[in-house]
């Protein structure tokens, strides 16, 4: 029993190390992901080649409710030096309940402002106003 507990403790520590938050420096390229769901929408972004100046992005957004509203997802970034949050363009899904829209893109701001990155998923009305949303960071 003691050996089993010891193995589980070591395995638990290894799992914590694997899922620790990645810090991006100018000399490293990292990967990660962000995903969340609200009533009516779910979505996810995957990040590769992530540095403070560039990131490759692949993602999807799914409409999960027959409510007549469309759903969207967008990339968000935070510059840790200034605290400035940048909300990038929306990728919308107007195809109705059960449909998923996938895409690939990238972000390359003029400065080194991709210190923290994430995804925002939203349900929107016809005028583009956010009805419900969630945000998750890598």
N, CA, C and O atoms as CSV, one atom per row, in Angstrom:
chain,resi,resn,atom,element,x,y,z
A,1,UNK,N,N,0.820,-1.190,0.000
A,1,UNK,CA,C,0.000,0.000,0.000
A,1,UNK,C,C,0.863,1.253,0.000
A,1,UNK,O,O,0.577,2.203,-0.729
A,2,UNK,N,N,1.936,1.266,0.826
A,2,UNK,CA,C,2.805,2.433,0.878
A,2,UNK,C,C,3.481,2.679,-0.467
A,2,UNK,O,O,3.589,3.826,-0.903
A,3,UNK,N,N,3.940,1.606,-1.135
A,3,UNK,CA,C,4.575,1.766,-2.441
A,3,UNK,C,C,3.586,2.307,-3.461
A,3,UNK,O,O,3.952,3.137,-4.294
A,4,UNK,N,N,2.339,1.852,-3.410
A,4,UNK,CA,C,1.323,2.345,-4.329
A,4,UNK,C,C,1.086,3.832,-4.111
A,4,UNK,O,O,1.014,4.592,-5.077
A,5,UNK,N,N,0.964,4.262,-2.854
A,5,UNK,CA,C,0.778,5.676,-2.565
A,5,UNK,C,C,1.969,6.500,-3.031
A,5,UNK,O,O,1.795,7.597,-3.561
A,6,UNK,N,N,3.167,5.984,-2.842
A,6,UNK,CA,C,4.372,6.697,-3.256
A,6,UNK,C,C,4.375,6.870,-4.778
A,6,UNK,O,O,4.686,7.950,-5.280
A,7,UNK,N,N,4.025,5.795,-5.518
A,7,UNK,CA,C,3.963,5.887,-6.981
A,7,UNK,C,C,2.909,6.890,-7.418
A,7,UNK,O,O,3.150,7.664,-8.344
A,8,UNK,N,N,1.748,6.897,-6.775
A,8,UNK,CA,C,0.702,7.842,-7.117
A,8,UNK,C,C,1.146,9.269,-6.849
A,8,UNK,O,O,0.828,10.165,-7.632
A,9,UNK,N,N,1.873,9.503,-5.765
A,9,UNK,CA,C,2.361,10.839,-5.455
A,9,UNK,C,C,3.339,11.320,-6.510
A,9,UNK,O,O,3.264,12.469,-6.947
A,10,UNK,N,N,4.247,10.467,-6.922
A,10,UNK,CA,C,5.224,10.827,-7.943
A,10,UNK,C,C,4.513,11.097,-9.264
A,10,UNK,O,O,4.831,12.065,-9.954
A,11,UNK,N,N,3.547,10.243,-9.619
A,11,UNK,CA,C,2.784,10.442,-10.846
A,11,UNK,C,C,2.024,11.754,-10.780
A,11,UNK,O,O,1.982,12.485,-11.770
A,12,UNK,N,N,1.423,12.070,-9.641
A,12,UNK,CA,C,0.704,13.325,-9.476
A,12,UNK,C,C,1.608,14.530,-9.661
A,12,UNK,O,O,1.206,15.509,-10.288
A,13,UNK,N,N,2.815,14.479,-9.132
A,13,UNK,CA,C,3.774,15.574,-9.304
A,13,UNK,C,C,4.165,15.727,-10.762
A,13,UNK,O,O,4.294,16.847,-11.257
A,14,UNK,N,N,4.353,14.614,-11.452
A,14,UNK,CA,C,4.699,14.683,-12.871
A,14,UNK,C,C,3.563,15.309,-13.665
A,14,UNK,O,O,3.809,16.099,-14.576
A,15,UNK,N,N,2.330,14.970,-13.333
A,15,UNK,CA,C,1.179,15.543,-14.032
A,15,UNK,C,C,1.102,17.047,-13.788
A,15,UNK,O,O,0.800,17.807,-14.708
A,16,UNK,N,N,1.370,17.479,-12.569
A,16,UNK,CA,C,1.364,18.906,-12.270
A,16,UNK,C,C,2.437,19.611,-13.083
A,16,UNK,O,O,2.196,20.702,-13.599
A,17,UNK,N,N,3.597,19.023,-13.207
A,17,UNK,CA,C,4.679,19.629,-13.981
A,17,UNK,C,C,4.303,19.748,-15.454
A,17,UNK,O,O,4.635,20.742,-16.098
A,18,UNK,N,N,3.621,18.755,-15.986
A,18,UNK,CA,C,3.233,18.781,-17.395
A,18,UNK,C,C,2.225,19.882,-17.661
A,18,UNK,O,O,2.294,20.534,-18.704
A,19,UNK,N,N,1.276,20.112,-16.736
A,19,UNK,CA,C,0.214,21.073,-16.963
A,19,UNK,C,C,0.512,22.454,-16.396
A,19,UNK,O,O,-0.384,23.297,-16.341
A,20,UNK,N,N,1.738,22.706,-15.975
A,20,UNK,CA,C,2.096,24.015,-15.455
A,20,UNK,C,C,1.983,25.062,-16.564
A,20,UNK,O,O,2.168,24.747,-17.740
A,21,UNK,N,N,1.682,26.294,-16.193
A,21,UNK,CA,C,1.524,27.369,-17.158
A,21,UNK,C,C,2.846,27.648,-17.856
A,21,UNK,O,O,3.901,27.699,-17.223
A,22,UNK,N,N,2.774,27.828,-19.163
A,22,UNK,CA,C,3.947,28.123,-19.960
A,22,UNK,C,C,4.207,29.623,-19.956
A,22,UNK,O,O,3.289,30.411,-20.182
A,23,UNK,N,N,5.428,30.017,-19.705
A,23,UNK,CA,C,5.825,31.407,-19.803
A,23,UNK,C,C,6.582,31.588,-21.103
A,23,UNK,O,O,7.525,30.850,-21.387
A,24,UNK,N,N,6.172,32.567,-21.893
A,24,UNK,CA,C,6.803,32.787,-23.181
A,24,UNK,C,C,7.920,33.801,-23.030
A,24,UNK,O,O,7.720,34.885,-22.483
A,25,UNK,N,N,9.087,33.441,-23.515
A,25,UNK,CA,C,10.200,34.373,-23.576
A,25,UNK,C,C,10.590,34.539,-25.027
A,25,UNK,O,O,10.167,33.751,-25.873
A,26,UNK,N,N,11.382,35.541,-25.332
A,26,UNK,CA,C,11.747,35.794,-26.721
A,26,UNK,C,C,12.585,34.666,-27.310
A,26,UNK,O,O,12.693,34.563,-28.532
A,27,UNK,N,N,13.175,33.827,-26.481
A,27,UNK,CA,C,14.018,32.751,-26.983
A,27,UNK,C,C,13.285,31.413,-27.086
A,27,UNK,O,O,13.889,30.406,-27.457
A,28,UNK,N,N,11.988,31.392,-26.761
A,28,UNK,CA,C,11.278,30.122,-26.787
A,28,UNK,C,C,10.050,30.198,-27.676
A,28,UNK,O,O,9.498,31.276,-27.894
A,29,UNK,N,N,9.626,29.052,-28.187
A,29,UNK,CA,C,8.364,28.932,-28.906
A,29,UNK,C,C,7.565,27.854,-28.200
A,29,UNK,O,O,8.052,26.743,-27.988
A,30,UNK,N,N,6.352,28.183,-27.842
A,30,UNK,CA,C,5.538,27.268,-27.058
A,30,UNK,C,C,4.256,26.917,-27.803
A,30,UNK,O,O,3.978,27.449,-28.878
A,31,UNK,N,N,3.494,26.025,-27.219
A,31,UNK,CA,C,2.182,25.687,-27.748
A,31,UNK,C,C,1.216,25.615,-26.581
A,31,UNK,O,O,1.630,25.581,-25.423
A,32,UNK,N,N,-0.060,25.592,-26.886
A,32,UNK,CA,C,-1.063,25.525,-25.845
A,32,UNK,C,C,-2.443,25.590,-26.437
A,32,UNK,O,O,-2.619,25.501,-27.652
A,33,UNK,N,N,-3.408,25.743,-25.586
A,33,UNK,CA,C,-4.780,25.817,-26.050
A,33,UNK,C,C,-5.664,26.488,-25.030
A,33,UNK,O,O,-5.315,26.604,-23.855
A,34,UNK,N,N,-6.834,26.937,-25.505
A,34,UNK,CA,C,-7.834,27.552,-24.650
A,34,UNK,C,C,-9.199,27.158,-25.188
A,34,UNK,O,O,-9.410,27.134,-26.401
A,35,UNK,N,N,-10.128,26.849,-24.288
A,35,UNK,CA,C,-11.464,26.433,-24.706
A,35,UNK,C,C,-12.460,26.757,-23.610
A,35,UNK,O,O,-12.125,26.745,-22.426
A,36,UNK,N,N,-13.700,27.049,-24.018
A,36,UNK,CA,C,-14.763,27.244,-23.039
A,36,UNK,C,C,-16.112,27.085,-23.711
A,36,UNK,O,O,-16.218,27.043,-24.937
A,37,UNK,N,N,-17.149,26.997,-22.875
A,37,UNK,CA,C,-18.519,26.823,-23.353
A,37,UNK,C,C,-19.468,27.678,-22.536
A,37,UNK,O,O,-19.270,27.863,-21.335
A,38,UNK,N,N,-20.488,28.195,-23.181
A,38,UNK,CA,C,-21.605,28.866,-22.524
A,38,UNK,C,C,-22.871,28.251,-23.101
A,38,UNK,O,O,-22.804,27.531,-24.097
A,39,UNK,N,N,-24.000,28.514,-22.507
A,39,UNK,CA,C,-25.259,28.007,-23.036
A,39,UNK,C,C,-25.424,28.513,-24.471
A,39,UNK,O,O,-25.565,29.714,-24.702
A,40,UNK,N,N,-25.406,27.594,-25.420
A,40,UNK,CA,C,-25.587,27.943,-26.824
A,40,UNK,C,C,-24.338,27.905,-27.674
A,40,UNK,O,O,-24.433,27.941,-28.901
A,41,UNK,N,N,-23.159,27.834,-27.056
A,41,UNK,CA,C,-21.923,27.876,-27.853
A,41,UNK,C,C,-20.774,27.187,-27.137
A,41,UNK,O,O,-20.696,27.196,-25.908
A,42,UNK,N,N,-19.877,26.588,-27.924
A,42,UNK,CA,C,-18.615,26.083,-27.390
A,42,UNK,C,C,-17.557,26.311,-28.453
A,42,UNK,O,O,-17.858,26.376,-29.645
A,43,UNK,N,N,-16.307,26.430,-28.003
A,43,UNK,CA,C,-15.231,26.666,-28.957
A,43,UNK,C,C,-13.872,26.428,-28.345
A,43,UNK,O,O,-13.719,26.333,-27.128
A,44,UNK,N,N,-12.882,26.335,-29.225
A,44,UNK,CA,C,-11.524,26.029,-28.796
A,44,UNK,C,C,-10.522,26.641,-29.768
A,44,UNK,O,O,-10.768,26.697,-30.973
A,45,UNK,N,N,-9.392,27.098,-29.236
A,45,UNK,CA,C,-8.261,27.549,-30.041
A,45,UNK,C,C,-7.028,26.767,-29.620
A,45,UNK,O,O,-6.790,26.564,-28.429
A,46,UNK,N,N,-6.242,26.329,-30.603
A,46,UNK,CA,C,-4.953,25.680,-30.358
A,46,UNK,C,C,-3.862,26.605,-30.861
A,46,UNK,O,O,-3.980,27.198,-31.934
A,47,UNK,N,N,-2.800,26.725,-30.079
A,47,UNK,CA,C,-1.714,27.645,-30.387
A,47,UNK,C,C,-0.413,26.879,-30.619
A,47,UNK,O,O,-0.050,26.010,-29.826
A,48,UNK,N,N,0.284,27.202,-31.702
A,48,UNK,CA,C,1.602,26.625,-31.977
A,48,UNK,C,C,2.560,27.746,-32.367
A,48,UNK,O,O,2.136,28.839,-32.741
A,49,UNK,N,N,3.849,27.459,-32.275
A,49,UNK,CA,C,4.893,28.435,-32.612
A,49,UNK,C,C,4.684,29.758,-31.877
A,49,UNK,O,O,4.903,30.832,-32.439
A,50,UNK,N,N,4.261,29.671,-30.625
A,50,UNK,CA,C,3.915,30.838,-29.838
A,50,UNK,C,C,5.150,31.498,-29.254
A,50,UNK,O,O,5.871,30.901,-28.455
A,51,UNK,N,N,5.384,32.733,-29.660
A,51,UNK,CA,C,6.396,33.597,-29.065
A,51,UNK,C,C,5.697,34.892,-28.667
A,51,UNK,O,O,4.491,35.028,-28.879
A,52,UNK,N,N,6.412,35.825,-28.108
A,52,UNK,CA,C,5.811,37.107,-27.735
A,52,UNK,C,C,5.432,37.943,-28.957
A,52,UNK,O,O,4.706,38.928,-28.828
A,53,UNK,N,N,5.922,37.556,-30.159
A,53,UNK,CA,C,5.666,38.329,-31.375
A,53,UNK,C,C,4.839,37.614,-32.438
A,53,UNK,O,O,4.447,38.237,-33.425
A,54,UNK,N,N,4.564,36.322,-32.262
A,54,UNK,CA,C,3.828,35.569,-33.286
A,54,UNK,C,C,3.215,34.309,-32.671
A,54,UNK,O,O,3.774,33.709,-31.753
A,55,UNK,N,N,2.044,33.923,-33.205
A,55,UNK,CA,C,1.435,32.646,-32.832
A,55,UNK,C,C,0.587,32.156,-34.005
A,55,UNK,O,O,-0.127,32.934,-34.639
A,56,UNK,N,N,0.675,30.855,-34.282
A,56,UNK,CA,C,-0.196,30.210,-35.266
A,56,UNK,C,C,-1.400,29.670,-34.503
A,56,UNK,O,O,-1.255,29.113,-33.414
A,57,UNK,N,N,-2.593,29.837,-35.081
A,57,UNK,CA,C,-3.837,29.526,-34.385
A,57,UNK,C,C,-4.712,28.634,-35.256
A,57,UNK,O,O,-4.887,28.902,-36.444
A,58,UNK,N,N,-5.260,27.580,-34.672
A,58,UNK,CA,C,-6.323,26.815,-35.331
A,58,UNK,C,C,-7.459,26.702,-34.326
A,58,UNK,O,O,-7.232,26.553,-33.125
A,59,UNK,N,N,-8.689,26.774,-34.835
A,59,UNK,CA,C,-9.803,26.770,-33.907
A,59,UNK,C,C,-11.113,26.356,-34.526
A,59,UNK,O,O,-11.217,26.116,-35.729
A,60,UNK,N,N,-12.113,26.279,-33.667
A,60,UNK,CA,C,-13.464,25.958,-34.090
A,60,UNK,C,C,-14.452,26.572,-33.114
A,60,UNK,O,O,-14.128,26.844,-31.958
A,61,UNK,N,N,-15.675,26.786,-33.612
A,61,UNK,CA,C,-16.770,27.259,-32.773
A,61,UNK,C,C,-18.031,26.508,-33.197
A,61,UNK,O,O,-18.312,26.355,-34.386
A,62,UNK,N,N,-18.786,26.043,-32.197
A,62,UNK,CA,C,-19.980,25.240,-32.459
A,62,UNK,C,C,-21.214,25.912,-31.860
A,62,UNK,O,O,-21.193,26.389,-30.725
A,63,UNK,N,N,-22.280,25.936,-32.641
A,63,UNK,CA,C,-23.583,26.413,-32.177
A,63,UNK,C,C,-24.280,25.228,-31.512
A,63,UNK,O,O,-24.469,24.189,-32.144
A,64,UNK,N,N,-24.662,25.375,-30.245
A,64,UNK,CA,C,-25.236,24.246,-29.501
A,64,UNK,C,C,-26.682,24.485,-29.060
A,64,UNK,O,O,-27.189,23.764,-28.200
A,65,UNK,N,N,-27.350,25.485,-29.635
A,65,UNK,CA,C,-28.740,25.742,-29.249
A,65,UNK,C,C,-29.558,26.219,-30.446
A,65,UNK,O,O,-29.063,26.977,-31.280
A,66,UNK,N,N,-30.795,25.778,-30.525
A,66,UNK,CA,C,-31.719,26.220,-31.568
A,66,UNK,C,C,-32.439,27.469,-31.066
A,66,UNK,O,O,-33.641,27.443,-30.802
A,67,UNK,N,N,-31.680,28.572,-30.937
A,67,UNK,CA,C,-32.220,29.793,-30.348
A,67,UNK,C,C,-32.273,30.963,-31.330
A,67,UNK,O,O,-32.636,32.075,-30.945
A,68,UNK,N,N,-31.914,30.726,-32.596
A,68,UNK,CA,C,-31.946,31.787,-33.602
A,68,UNK,C,C,-30.786,32.763,-33.507
A,68,UNK,O,O,-30.765,33.752,-34.240
A,69,UNK,N,N,-29.839,32.522,-32.647
A,69,UNK,CA,C,-28.670,33.411,-32.502
A,69,UNK,C,C,-27.455,32.756,-33.142
A,69,UNK,O,O,-27.389,31.533,-33.268
A,70,UNK,N,N,-26.492,33.585,-33.547
A,70,UNK,CA,C,-25.254,33.014,-34.073
A,70,UNK,C,C,-24.191,33.014,-32.976
A,70,UNK,O,O,-24.334,33.678,-31.949
A,71,UNK,N,N,-23.125,32.258,-33.219
A,71,UNK,CA,C,-22.041,32.125,-32.251
A,71,UNK,C,C,-20.722,32.539,-32.902
A,71,UNK,O,O,-20.609,32.572,-34.128
A,72,UNK,N,N,-19.732,32.852,-32.075
A,72,UNK,CA,C,-18.441,33.290,-32.602
A,72,UNK,C,C,-17.344,33.019,-31.583
A,72,UNK,O,O,-17.600,32.814,-30.396
A,73,UNK,N,N,-16.119,33.024,-32.084
A,73,UNK,CA,C,-14.937,32.868,-31.236
A,73,UNK,C,C,-13.889,33.870,-31.698
A,73,UNK,O,O,-13.802,34.181,-32.886
A,74,UNK,N,N,-13.099,34.371,-30.766
A,74,UNK,CA,C,-11.994,35.250,-31.137
A,74,UNK,C,C,-10.800,35.009,-30.228
A,74,UNK,O,O,-10.922,34.541,-29.096
A,75,UNK,N,N,-9.651,35.348,-30.771
A,75,UNK,CA,C,-8.368,35.302,-30.088
A,75,UNK,C,C,-8.247,36.553,-29.224
A,75,UNK,O,O,-8.605,37.645,-29.665
A,76,UNK,N,N,-7.750,36.407,-28.002
A,76,UNK,CA,C,-7.461,37.542,-27.133
A,76,UNK,C,C,-6.022,37.437,-26.641
A,76,UNK,O,O,-5.510,36.341,-26.412
A,77,UNK,N,N,-5.382,38.583,-26.485
A,77,UNK,CA,C,-3.988,38.580,-26.011
A,77,UNK,C,C,-3.796,39.689,-24.978
A,77,UNK,O,O,-4.507,40.694,-24.970
A,78,UNK,N,N,-2.813,39.472,-24.114
A,78,UNK,CA,C,-2.489,40.456,-23.075
A,78,UNK,C,C,-0.991,40.755,-23.135
A,78,UNK,O,O,-0.165,39.842,-23.161
A,79,UNK,N,N,-0.659,42.032,-23.156
A,79,UNK,CA,C,0.729,42.493,-23.050
A,79,UNK,C,C,1.015,42.675,-21.562
A,79,UNK,O,O,0.462,43.577,-20.933
A,80,UNK,N,N,1.872,41.830,-20.994
A,80,UNK,CA,C,2.125,41.894,-19.547
A,80,UNK,C,C,2.843,43.174,-19.136
A,80,UNK,O,O,2.740,43.592,-17.983
A,81,UNK,N,N,3.562,43.796,-20.052
A,81,UNK,CA,C,4.267,45.041,-19.730
A,81,UNK,C,C,3.328,46.209,-19.490
A,81,UNK,O,O,3.571,47.038,-18.614
A,82,UNK,N,N,2.242,46.276,-20.280
A,82,UNK,CA,C,1.299,47.392,-20.172
A,82,UNK,C,C,-0.038,46.984,-19.560
A,82,UNK,O,O,-0.805,47.834,-19.107
A,83,UNK,N,N,-0.316,45.671,-19.549
A,83,UNK,CA,C,-1.616,45.195,-19.099
A,83,UNK,C,C,-2.691,45.334,-20.170
A,83,UNK,O,O,-3.862,45.053,-19.914
A,84,UNK,N,N,-2.303,45.763,-21.362
A,84,UNK,CA,C,-3.245,46.004,-22.444
A,84,UNK,C,C,-3.813,44.690,-22.984
A,84,UNK,O,O,-3.062,43.777,-23.328
A,85,UNK,N,N,-5.144,44.602,-23.056
A,85,UNK,CA,C,-5.826,43.441,-23.616
A,85,UNK,C,C,-6.230,43.773,-25.042
A,85,UNK,O,O,-6.869,44.795,-25.291
A,86,UNK,N,N,-5.855,42.906,-25.981
A,86,UNK,CA,C,-6.263,43.072,-27.376
A,86,UNK,C,C,-7.274,41.993,-27.708
A,86,UNK,O,O,-7.022,40.807,-27.500
A,87,UNK,N,N,-8.430,42.415,-28.229
A,87,UNK,CA,C,-9.469,41.499,-28.682
A,87,UNK,C,C,-9.418,41.492,-30.211
A,87,UNK,O,O,-9.732,42.496,-30.851
A,88,UNK,N,N,-9.023,40.364,-30.790
A,88,UNK,CA,C,-8.843,40.239,-32.220
A,88,UNK,C,C,-10.200,39.986,-32.893
A,88,UNK,O,O,-11.226,39.927,-32.215
A,89,UNK,N,N,-10.207,39.840,-34.202
A,89,UNK,CA,C,-11.449,39.689,-34.973
A,89,UNK,C,C,-12.199,38.406,-34.627
A,89,UNK,O,O,-11.601,37.383,-34.295
A,90,UNK,N,N,-13.527,38.493,-34.716
A,90,UNK,CA,C,-14.385,37.335,-34.485
A,90,UNK,C,C,-14.367,36.388,-35.672
A,90,UNK,O,O,-14.226,36.820,-36.816
A,91,UNK,N,N,-14.510,35.105,-35.403
A,91,UNK,CA,C,-14.761,34.065,-36.409
A,91,UNK,C,C,-16.155,33.548,-36.096
A,91,UNK,O,O,-16.357,32.856,-35.098
A,92,UNK,N,N,-17.121,33.886,-36.950
A,92,UNK,CA,C,-18.533,33.618,-36.658
A,92,UNK,C,C,-19.031,32.331,-37.308
A,92,UNK,O,O,-18.497,31.860,-38.312
A,93,UNK,N,N,-20.066,31.790,-36.698
A,93,UNK,CA,C,-20.775,30.633,-37.222
A,93,UNK,C,C,-22.258,31.011,-37.297
A,93,UNK,O,O,-22.930,31.127,-36.272
A,94,UNK,N,N,-22.754,31.200,-38.514
A,94,UNK,CA,C,-24.152,31.567,-38.748
A,94,UNK,C,C,-24.953,30.366,-39.271
A,94,UNK,O,O,-26.065,30.544,-39.768
A,95,UNK,N,N,-24.408,29.157,-39.168
A,95,UNK,CA,C,-25.009,27.987,-39.805
A,95,UNK,C,C,-26.054,27.258,-38.961
A,95,UNK,O,O,-26.639,26.283,-39.433
A,96,UNK,N,N,-26.302,27.693,-37.745
A,96,UNK,CA,C,-27.381,27.123,-36.951
A,96,UNK,C,C,-26.967,26.014,-36.001
A,96,UNK,O,O,-25.819,25.573,-35.973
A,97,UNK,N,N,-27.947,25.586,-35.229
A,97,UNK,CA,C,-27.761,24.593,-34.189
A,97,UNK,C,C,-27.082,23.319,-34.705
A,97,UNK,O,O,-27.481,22.754,-35.724
A,98,UNK,N,N,-26.055,22.885,-33.984
A,98,UNK,CA,C,-25.332,21.658,-34.324
A,98,UNK,C,C,-24.177,21.852,-35.288
A,98,UNK,O,O,-23.386,20.929,-35.485
A,99,UNK,N,N,-24.056,23.018,-35.891
A,99,UNK,CA,C,-22.993,23.241,-36.883
A,99,UNK,C,C,-21.707,23.718,-36.217
A,99,UNK,O,O,-21.727,24.374,-35.176
A,100,UNK,N,N,-20.593,23.371,-36.846
A,100,UNK,CA,C,-19.272,23.770,-36.384
A,100,UNK,C,C,-18.528,24.439,-37.526
A,100,UNK,O,O,-18.562,23.959,-38.659
A,101,UNK,N,N,-17.863,25.533,-37.239
A,101,UNK,CA,C,-17.004,26.219,-38.205
A,101,UNK,C,C,-15.577,26.120,-37.690
A,101,UNK,O,O,-15.307,26.437,-36.531
A,102,UNK,N,N,-14.657,25.677,-38.556
A,102,UNK,CA,C,-13.236,25.566,-38.212
A,102,UNK,C,C,-12.433,26.533,-39.056
A,102,UNK,O,O,-12.868,26.931,-40.137
A,103,UNK,N,N,-11.254,26.918,-38.566
A,103,UNK,CA,C,-10.407,27.872,-39.284
A,103,UNK,C,C,-8.973,27.782,-38.791
A,103,UNK,O,O,-8.695,27.213,-37.735
A,104,UNK,N,N,-8.073,28.353,-39.572
A,104,UNK,CA,C,-6.689,28.550,-39.152
A,104,UNK,C,C,-6.314,29.992,-39.472
A,104,UNK,O,O,-6.797,30.568,-40.447
A,105,UNK,N,N,-5.461,30.561,-38.653
A,105,UNK,CA,C,-5.013,31.929,-38.838
A,105,UNK,C,C,-3.737,32.127,-38.031
A,105,UNK,O,O,-3.160,31.156,-37.540
A,106,UNK,N,N,-3.301,33.342,-37.891
A,106,UNK,CA,C,-2.139,33.660,-37.063
A,106,UNK,C,C,-2.275,35.080,-36.526
A,106,UNK,O,O,-3.104,35.856,-37.001
A,107,UNK,N,N,-1.463,35.411,-35.542
A,107,UNK,CA,C,-1.379,36.766,-35.010
A,107,UNK,C,C,0.086,37.160,-34.943
A,107,UNK,O,O,0.913,36.419,-34.411
A,108,UNK,N,N,0.401,38.323,-35.481
A,108,UNK,CA,C,1.758,38.879,-35.437
A,108,UNK,C,C,1.671,40.376,-35.180
A,108,UNK,O,O,1.744,41.167,-36.120
A,109,UNK,N,N,1.518,40.777,-33.925
A,109,UNK,CA,C,1.436,42.213,-33.633
A,109,UNK,C,C,2.773,42.900,-33.866
A,109,UNK,O,O,3.805,42.240,-33.979
A,110,UNK,N,N,2.753,44.233,-33.936
A,110,UNK,CA,C,3.984,44.978,-34.207
A,110,UNK,C,C,4.973,44.908,-33.043
A,110,UNK,O,O,6.178,45.039,-33.259
A,111,UNK,N,N,4.500,44.709,-31.838
A,111,UNK,CA,C,5.393,44.616,-30.681
A,111,UNK,C,C,5.411,43.213,-30.113
A,111,UNK,O,O,4.882,42.275,-30.710
A,112,UNK,N,N,6.025,43.085,-28.956
A,112,UNK,CA,C,6.093,41.779,-28.296
A,112,UNK,C,C,4.987,41.693,-27.234
A,112,UNK,O,O,5.256,41.683,-26.033
A,113,UNK,N,N,3.733,41.630,-27.712
A,113,UNK,CA,C,2.587,41.753,-26.812
A,113,UNK,C,C,1.775,40.473,-26.625
A,113,UNK,O,O,0.674,40.529,-26.078
A,114,UNK,N,N,2.282,39.334,-27.060
A,114,UNK,CA,C,1.541,38.081,-26.916
A,114,UNK,C,C,2.013,37.311,-25.673
A,114,UNK,O,O,2.356,36.132,-25.754
A,115,UNK,N,N,2.023,37.987,-24.546
A,115,UNK,CA,C,2.520,37.370,-23.313
A,115,UNK,C,C,1.527,36.357,-22.750
A,115,UNK,O,O,1.924,35.269,-22.334
A,116,UNK,N,N,0.246,36.702,-22.732
A,116,UNK,CA,C,-0.818,35.783,-22.352
A,116,UNK,C,C,-1.813,35.752,-23.508
A,116,UNK,O,O,-2.168,36.793,-24.060
A,117,UNK,N,N,-2.261,34.546,-23.870
A,117,UNK,CA,C,-3.181,34.430,-24.995
A,117,UNK,C,C,-4.324,33.492,-24.644
A,117,UNK,O,O,-4.186,32.598,-23.809
A,118,UNK,N,N,-5.465,33.719,-25.306
A,118,UNK,CA,C,-6.614,32.889,-24.991
A,118,UNK,C,C,-7.702,32.984,-26.036
A,118,UNK,O,O,-7.498,33.489,-27.140
A,119,UNK,N,N,-8.873,32.480,-25.653
A,119,UNK,CA,C,-10.038,32.434,-26.541
A,119,UNK,C,C,-11.253,32.998,-25.830
A,119,UNK,O,O,-11.439,32.789,-24.631
A,120,UNK,N,N,-12.078,33.714,-26.579
A,120,UNK,CA,C,-13.370,34.165,-26.081
A,120,UNK,C,C,-14.441,33.590,-27.003
A,120,UNK,O,O,-14.381,33.774,-28.218
A,121,UNK,N,N,-15.423,32.893,-26.425
A,121,UNK,CA,C,-16.541,32.293,-27.150
A,121,UNK,C,C,-17.786,33.077,-26.775
A,121,UNK,O,O,-17.979,33.422,-25.610
A,122,UNK,N,N,-18.649,33.367,-27.781
A,122,UNK,CA,C,-19.835,34.165,-27.495
A,122,UNK,C,C,-21.047,33.712,-28.292
A,122,UNK,O,O,-20.933,33.177,-29.395
A,123,UNK,N,N,-22.198,33.942,-27.703
A,123,UNK,CA,C,-23.486,33.880,-28.386
A,123,UNK,C,C,-23.850,35.327,-28.656
A,123,UNK,O,O,-23.749,36.169,-27.764
A,124,UNK,N,N,-24.282,35.634,-29.902
A,124,UNK,CA,C,-24.541,37.023,-30.277
A,124,UNK,C,C,-25.934,37.196,-30.863
A,124,UNK,O,O,-26.502,36.268,-31.440
A,125,UNK,N,N,-26.479,38.409,-30.705
A,125,UNK,CA,C,-27.752,38.706,-31.336
A,125,UNK,C,C,-27.500,39.169,-32.775
A,125,UNK,O,O,-26.352,39.248,-33.211
A,126,UNK,N,N,-28.567,39.473,-33.506
A,126,UNK,CA,C,-28.438,39.851,-34.915
A,126,UNK,C,C,-27.599,41.106,-35.136
A,126,UNK,O,O,-26.996,41.266,-36.198
A,127,UNK,N,N,-27.554,41.989,-34.158
A,127,UNK,CA,C,-26.769,43.214,-34.281
A,127,UNK,C,C,-25.308,43.046,-33.903
A,127,UNK,O,O,-24.541,44.006,-33.974
A,128,UNK,N,N,-24.908,41.846,-33.503
A,128,UNK,CA,C,-23.519,41.600,-33.125
A,128,UNK,C,C,-23.215,41.887,-31.669
A,128,UNK,O,O,-22.050,41.886,-31.271
A,129,UNK,N,N,-24.236,42.131,-30.869
A,129,UNK,CA,C,-24.048,42.358,-29.438
A,129,UNK,C,C,-23.900,41.016,-28.726
A,129,UNK,O,O,-24.652,40.078,-28.989
A,130,UNK,N,N,-22.932,40.934,-27.828
A,130,UNK,CA,C,-22.705,39.705,-27.062
A,130,UNK,C,C,-23.856,39.495,-26.085
A,130,UNK,O,O,-24.178,40.372,-25.283
A,131,UNK,N,N,-24.469,38.314,-26.169
A,131,UNK,CA,C,-25.546,37.928,-25.249
A,131,UNK,C,C,-24.960,37.166,-24.065
A,131,UNK,O,O,-25.311,37.440,-22.918
A,132,UNK,N,N,-24.078,36.222,-24.331
A,132,UNK,CA,C,-23.368,35.440,-23.314
A,132,UNK,C,C,-21.959,35.189,-23.842
A,132,UNK,O,O,-21.760,35.074,-25.052
A,133,UNK,N,N,-20.988,35.103,-22.948
A,133,UNK,CA,C,-19.620,34.789,-23.391
A,133,UNK,C,C,-18.831,34.163,-22.260
A,133,UNK,O,O,-19.207,34.242,-21.090
A,134,UNK,N,N,-17.728,33.538,-22.637
A,134,UNK,CA,C,-16.762,33.003,-21.686
A,134,UNK,C,C,-15.378,33.220,-22.283
A,134,UNK,O,O,-15.228,33.363,-23.497
A,135,UNK,N,N,-14.384,33.244,-21.428
A,135,UNK,CA,C,-12.997,33.435,-21.872
A,135,UNK,C,C,-12.099,32.461,-21.118
A,135,UNK,O,O,-12.281,32.220,-19.925
A,136,UNK,N,N,-11.138,31.914,-21.832
A,136,UNK,CA,C,-10.158,31.001,-21.228
A,136,UNK,C,C,-8.786,31.357,-21.781
A,136,UNK,O,O,-8.653,31.715,-22.951
A,137,UNK,N,N,-7.771,31.257,-20.938
A,137,UNK,CA,C,-6.390,31.544,-21.369
A,137,UNK,C,C,-5.541,30.280,-21.351
A,137,UNK,O,O,-5.756,29.374,-20.546
A,138,UNK,N,N,-4.579,30.245,-22.256
A,138,UNK,CA,C,-3.656,29.107,-22.357
A,138,UNK,C,C,-2.718,29.112,-21.169
A,138,UNK,O,O,-1.858,28.239,-21.057
